[in-house]
Structures are given as C-alpha cells and as structure tokens.
Amino acid sequence: MLEEFITKHRLDDRFTTIANQWYIPLAEQLLVHQSSANKPFYVGINGCQGSGKSTLADFLSEYLHQQHQLRVVVLSLDDFYLSRQQRAQLGMNIHPLLQTRGVPGTHDVQLIKSVLEQLHGSHSEIAIPRFNKANDNPLSSAYWPVVKTPVDMVIFEGWSWGVMAQSADQLNQAVNSLEAEQDQRKIWRQYVNQQLMVHYQPLYEQMDYWLMLQAPSFDHVFQWRLEQEKKLALSATGEKRHIMSTQQICDFIQHFQRLTQHALNTLPARCDQVFKLDKDRNIVSVTTRDAYA
C-alpha cells in the first residue's frame, strides 16, 4: 500500500519514514476515536500552502480504507472556490482583491454546509465538488465523484480551515505590500474577517478532531508553493492551463500571509495534534492537546 501511494503522489523515499513514524500511528489513533462515535467522525486538517495537508488527508483515507475497511471521504476547502465570474462580481461590488481565489469569502460556504450536512444524513449518494485550478473554475458537476453513504469518517483539509477571525485592532496594520498598497482602507481584510466570523467559524464546530501541519514560518510558503505549482503543471493535460510564474506566485501568496501567520500563532493551542515541520517539511516533533492543558 505504501509503495503504491508514494508512486501515485510522486513522493520521494523519505515519505516511507514519515508514514511509519507519524502518519500510521495517527491513523490508528483516529480509528480508536472513530470506533467510539455513533456518527461519521469529522477530522479537520490545517496547514499552509505546500505543507502536505492534502497528502496527509489522502494517506489517512487510503490507509484506513485498505487496512480497516473504513469508508472515508476527503474534502478540500480548495474544491469549494467560487467561479471566476462570481469572484469578479465580488471584486466589483466589494473589493478588487476578492477576484483572486484563496481567502475566506471566495468559497461557496453554502455548498460546504450542504455537503457536510448531507454526509451526516441518510442520503444514498452524495456528489463531492471539485475545482479545476488549471482553469480557475469549478469542475462541471457532471464530473464530481459520487460517494455512497453512510460513511465512517470525513476528513476536511484547507489552508485556512480552523482559523478564527482576528480582532479589529489586529486588522489595522498591513502585513505586506499588497495590503499597504491595495487595501489602504482595510475593506478587503475587514470583509475577509467578517466572513470568517459569520460563515466559517460555525462550520468548524462540526469537526470532532483537529490536526495541524505547522510550518516554521510564513517565509517558507513561497518555496513550497512554487513546488506545488510545478506539480500542477505536470498533472494538467491538454486543456488550457493557467500556471503561475515565479513572480505571480510571489504576489499570490501575499493574499494568504495575514491568516497564515495568524494560524501559526493561534491554532496550535486549539488542535488535538500538531506536527511541527522544518524548512524541508520533515516532521520534527508532534504535540498533543494534553500538552496545552
């Protein structure tokens, strides 16, 4: 199973050590929690761009299915982005920065809520949304994978998943040149913050268990995001591709800086398990919620 997973995800050999030392024990712990639940067990995963959260989610799903026959559904926050047209409308109505996908407020939160609720219910089949990053639009619903319920576990991963809203004072100071030059009146960051508070935080309450892949700092996001874009270029096929240049990536990640730094500072204390990463994304330690008690 492990060799097949490494090949499928184009991972290097060090993943074998990561899986055996960290991810398999984690999966077995989740199994214990799930077995005592009388409903689908919901796991939230937070990690900055390129941290490996999608790989972790997929590994947990495949391991638990193959080794323990659990029915696991993986959801990604990235698959719930609004279309380019919808974001363009937000850009005209509220602030131009909302045209760029990424921050809270650029997702279809009603769709997130609907899918989470359906997975809790007794629907016989549920279509799972997919977003096509290559053309920056949702994939046609005709191509969404369909899963049969009931399911045993739902894993929801996302770069800002679990991040709480900031205080009004925290919004005053720009964190980078993008905010300083393009959001001088703080309209964009205030809108994003309001969306977090009103629409996203209530969804977090459905998670039973929280995990975090904690980067050393935001400075490492650029290199990780660059590697992620190269993988996207390799995986995209004959369709028209919107692959970002190095400068575009540098500009793009500034949209994520505020909430990524906020997550690094505040989220570990709220997670059940935190994997601390080094600059090469090796796990150097794990901390459990007990340590914060």
Phi, psi and omega in degrees: 000316184294316180296320179296319180295317180298317179294315182299321185261009179055047181263156177271176188296337182295343179296332178301316178293316180300315182295314183291322184277326189238310191283322178293314174303322177297314180301320179293325176294317179296325178300319179297316179296317182295322184295337180265359180267143179258025180207172174303136181268122186258125180242126177258135178237126176247143175186143181293172180304132176078006184283343180104015183293324178294321178296317178299313181300315180294322180295314179302318180297311183292320180296311182294328178287313185286322184271332185229007175059029175282146174266109187242135175245130177255126176245142176240135177303328181297337181278000181248016178297147172291162179290166177300321180294317179295321179289328176296323178294318175300322180297323179283321186278329188238299180198138182303331182294341180285355174291335182272126181293151175145297189281158172307136187110343177255014177249158174273087186291332177292326177290320176302311181301317182296315181295316179299319180291321179296323180291337175281337189268204187246024178295142182286325180218145180225131176275132183258119183302151175222140179246138180261100182292337181296327177242008172063037179215155175300144173291146178306137183300340178295339182254007177289136176293146181248131178245150178263140179252164005282158178248161181266328184211143175239125178249122182241116181242150178185152184294327180248007182293122181099348182284132181270161178294154178268167175281162179301322180296324181293339181277347187294317186270126176294142182262349179199181183292329179299312179293319183295324186263328187248355180223048184298329181269003176066018181294315182296308184293328177291321178296314179301316181297319179295320178299318177303311185293315188276320190250328186269316183303321176297330179289329179301331184296343179281346180283135179267338187210136183242134175239152176219135169260105190264113177290157178298322179190173179291337182302335183275351185294323183301309181296320179294320180292325177297317178296322180297319180293325178296322177294321179297319179297323180288326185275335180291144184250224190290345183291164177296129186251142175246074180269131185279146174282172179301316180293322179296322177295318178302317179290319184298315186290345176295334176296335186261350191298312184304307185283333175295313179296321178298319179295316181300327182276331191241332189286326182308321182292345181257359184263151177284330177211136181234123174262117179273130184254152171264187185295338179261012179067023170280141176281123182257339177193163175230138179237136179256167182301330181305328181293340181263357184290000000 
